[in-house]
Amino acid sequence: MSNGLPPRLPRLLAVTLCLLPAAATTVEADSLPPATHDVERSAAMAHQLATAPRSGVEGQSLILTMAVQGHAQSQYLLGVMQAEGAGAAHDPAGAVAWLSRAAAQGHGGARAYLARMAAGENTPAHLALGLTLRERGGAETEEAVRHLRAAAAAGDAQGLFALGELYAEGSLVDPDPAHAARLFRAAADAAMGAVLQTYRDAAGGILGRDAGRWLKIAVARTRTAHASPPGRNPGAPELIARYWVGLALLAGAGRAADVPRGLAHHRVAAEPGFAPAEFSLGLLHERGYGLPRDLAEARRWLARADAHGHPLAAARLAAIPAATVAK
């Protein structure tokens, strides 16, 4: 089968569906595209199985399998199930994440569901729609800006950062570097607060027991930079914001973790030489969090952080024996 799903999955679903009790819930016909393809029938059957009495675990597993493999309809169904607590545990953050992935693939139902959530002042839904529509461009740019403004007005770090990018680029709005810098600073402060709260709550991600020292250094550098006169280092607000927003995404601070996006922000912040981001990338490579464990890369980033004055980088670098990275 060319769709990337396990070859026997549709047959397994068909057999399992025959075992469902007669009272099993069915998918509304107008919520699905024409079920002429095996994968679409599989998604419909998995949803029916998930919402059937005493059969939910199997259906959830099947839908999750297809959603992870990138099937937009399954992502949409899983998002709705998590949003409504029907056939899956109620998980608003997870719901927005799955609906966002489906909407990014052009799934109209997912976009419409997110729009209904946003109409109820759901900040994550505003953010998801804003980011998705910004990528699509074209006639939907005004709507993208509207949703990002709503997320930013609610103090969402990603919304503040994305809106700052728009003013820095001048692509969808009139360019305003000064306003962009203010938005970047606000994004950094919001993300920093979420990360510190996550650390205090002893949450997971990369915020292990030893995070207190390097977080303290990053906070001090951020506050020093924010206290500097505007214009002294024009690129600093964006780099600092990227660092904190990326760290929040990596740690799942305030909402579900998004490791790929968190890593992308960190790399952009680290490339010009922002030492806290270089240090974090070194730790990530050393621990294999979100990417393959690579001690050579860990040493490279930690050496860069040390060269740029990070006070913990030299000790961390020395703790990785050179012999362990020899090929």
N, C-alpha and C positions, 0 to 999 in steps of 0.2 A: 504493500500500500504506500502510495507516494506522499501521504499527509504527515508522516513522521510518528503516527500513533502505533502502539503495539499491534501487530497484524491481527491477533485474535480478539482484540477488545470489542469491536462491534458485535461479533458472534457471542462473546461472553455476556454482553449487555442484553442481547436478544433473548438468550436462554434465561438469564436472571429475571428479566421483565415478565416472562411467562409465569414466574413463581410469585409475583406480587399479588397481594390480596386485592379483591375487587374494589375495595374502597380507596385504592391508592390515588393520591392527588395527581392531576395531569397538568401539563404546561398550557397556559392560555395560547390558543392558536395564533393570535395576532402578535404574540411576543417573539415568535420564531420565524426565521426565514423559511422558505419552502424546504421541507425535509426530503430532498431528493438525493442527498449525498449521504454515504454511510456515516461520516463524522457528525453531521447534523442530527441524524437519527440517534447516534450514540449519545450525544449531549442531551437530547430530549429524554431518552430512556434513563440516563443517569440521573437527571433531575427528578423524574418520576420515582425512581428507586429511592433517592435521597429523602423525598417527602412522604414516602410510604410508611405506614405504621410498622414499627419494629424492624425497619430495614434501612435506616438512615446511614449507618456507618459505611456500608458498602457503596451506596450512591455517592456519598461525600468523597470517598476515596477515588472513585472513577472520575467524577467531575474535576477533582483537584489534579488528577493525573493529566487530563486533557488541558486544563487551564495552565498548568506549569509548562506544558509543551507548546503553549502559545495559541491555543484555539480560542478565538475571540468570543464565540457564543458561550463556551464553558466559563470563561472569565466573567462574562456578564451574569450568567446564572449564579455562579458562586458569589459574586458581589451582592446580588439581590438576596440570596439566601442568608448571607451574613448580616446584611442591613436589616432584614426583617426577622431574623431568628427563626426562619422556617427551613427545616432540613439541615441546619447548621447552627452552631453557637452564635449568639448575637455578638457581632464584632464590628462596630462602626468603622474603626480605622482600617481593618482588613477589607471591609466592603468597599471603601473609597479606593484603596490600592488596586483591587481587582477590577473595579469599574473603570478606573483610570487606564489600566492596561488595555482593556477592551476598547475604550473610546479612542485611544491612541492608534488603534488599528482601523478606526473608522466605523465602529459599531454604533449605529444610531440609537439603539435602545439604551446602551450604557450612557451615552451622552445625555439622553433625555432623562434618565434616572438621576444622574448627577445634577442636572439642571433643577429637578424637583427638590433635591436635597439642598442645593444652593439657595433656592427660594425660601427655604426655612432657616436661612442664616447659618448654614453649615459651612464653616470656614475651610475645612479640608476639601470640600466639594468645590468651593470657589477657586481654591488653589489648583485643584486638578483640572478644572475646565480652563482656567487661565493659561496654564502651562501647555495643555493640549492644543488649544486654539491658537496660541502664539506660534507653535510649530507648524500648524496648518497654513497660517498667513492668509493672504487674499482678503476676501470680503468680511472675514470673521475677526479681523484685528481689533475692531472697536469693542467687540464682545470680550475678547481676550483681555484687553486693558481694563474693562469694567470689572471682570472677575478678579484680576490681580489687585486692583485698587481695593476691592472688598476684603480680600485676604490680608492685604497690608494694613488696612484700617483696623482690622481685628488684632493686629500685633503679631501676625504670623511671620516667623523669620524667613521662610522660603518666599512668601509673598512679598515681603519688604525687599528681599534681595532681587527677585525677578523684576519687580517694578524699578528698582535702581538700575538694573541692566538696561531696561528700555530707555530711561532718561540718559544713561551714559552713551548708548548707541545712537539714540535719536532715530530709531527705525520705525516705531509705531507711534511715537509721541515726539513733540519738539524737543531737541536736545537741551539738557539743563545739567551740566556737570556738577554744579553746586548742590542741586536737589538730589542728584544721584548719590553724592557723597554722604548726604544726610541719611538717605535711605539705607545705604550700606552700613553706616554706623548703627542705625537702629536695628538692622538685621543681625549684626554681630552681637549687640547687647541682648536681643531676644534669644538668639541661639545659645549664647554663653550662659544665660540664666537657666535655660532648659537643660543644658549639659551639666551644669553644677548641681541642679536639683536631682538629675538622674544619678550623679555620683553620690550625692548624700543618701539617696534611696538604695544605694548598693545594687544598682541595676547591672545588667550584663554588658554585652558588646565589648568594646576595647577598654572600657573604663574599669580596669581591674583594681586590685587593692593598692597597687603602686602608682595610681594615676594622680594622686593628690599633689605630688611635687611638680610634675610637668604641667598640670592644669594651672597651678599657682603661677608658674612662669608665664604661661600663655595669657592669663588674666592680666598680669602686671604689664606685659608688653602691649596688650590691647588698650588698657587704660592710659598708658603713656602716649600711645599714638593718638587716641581720641582727644587727649588734652592738648595736643600740638596745634599750632595755628593752622587754619584751613589753607591748603595750597602748598604747604611745606613739602609734602610727599603725596602728590595727587593720586598715585596708584595704590597707596596703602589701605584706604578704607575698603576697596573691593577685595584685596587679597585677604585682609583680616576677616571680612565677612564670609568669604569663601571658606576659610579655615574653620570658623565656628559653625557655619551652616553644614559643611561637610562632616564635621565631628558629630553634630546632632543627628544627621542622617545615619552615620555609622553606628552610633550608640542607641538609636531608637529613642532619642530624647524628645518627649512630647507626643510622639506618634510612632507608627510602625517604622522599623529600620529600613533604609534603602541603601544597601552597601554599594552597588555600582555607582549611584549618583554621588554618594559620599566620597568614594575614592576619586571620582572625576574632579570634584571640587578641590580635594586635597592636592591632587597633582598640579592643577592650575595654580594653586597658591604656592606650592613648593618650587616650581620651576624657576621663578625669578629670585629665589633665595630667601623666602620667609621661613626662618628657622623652626618655629613650632610645627609648621606643616611638614618640613623635612624630617623632623624628629618623629612625628606621628607615622609618616610613611615607613621610616626605619623600623618602628615597632610593629607595624602591620606586616611587613615582609618577614620580620623575625618570628612572629607568632603565627603567620599563615592565616590571618583573619581577613576573609573576603577575597583572598587571592592565594596562589600557591606559595608555600613557605620557601623563601629564597634568601639565604643568609648573605650571599654576595650582594644582592640588592639592598638588604638591610644595612650592611656595612657601608655601601655607597651613600645611602641617604643620611645615615648617622654621621659619616665623615663630612658631608656637606653641612649638616646642622652644626657640627663642631666648628667648622671653618667660619660659619656665620654667627658664632658666639653663643650657641645654646649651652648652658652650663651643665646639663646632664648628659650631653651627647658623648663626650669622651669616655666616661665611665661605662655607658651602655655599649659603646663600640668595643671597649676592652673586654667586655664580658662575652664577646663572640670571638672565640679563637680563630685566627686566620686559617688554621688547619682544617676547620670544619667546612670551609667554603672552597677548598682546593678541588679541582676537577680531576 
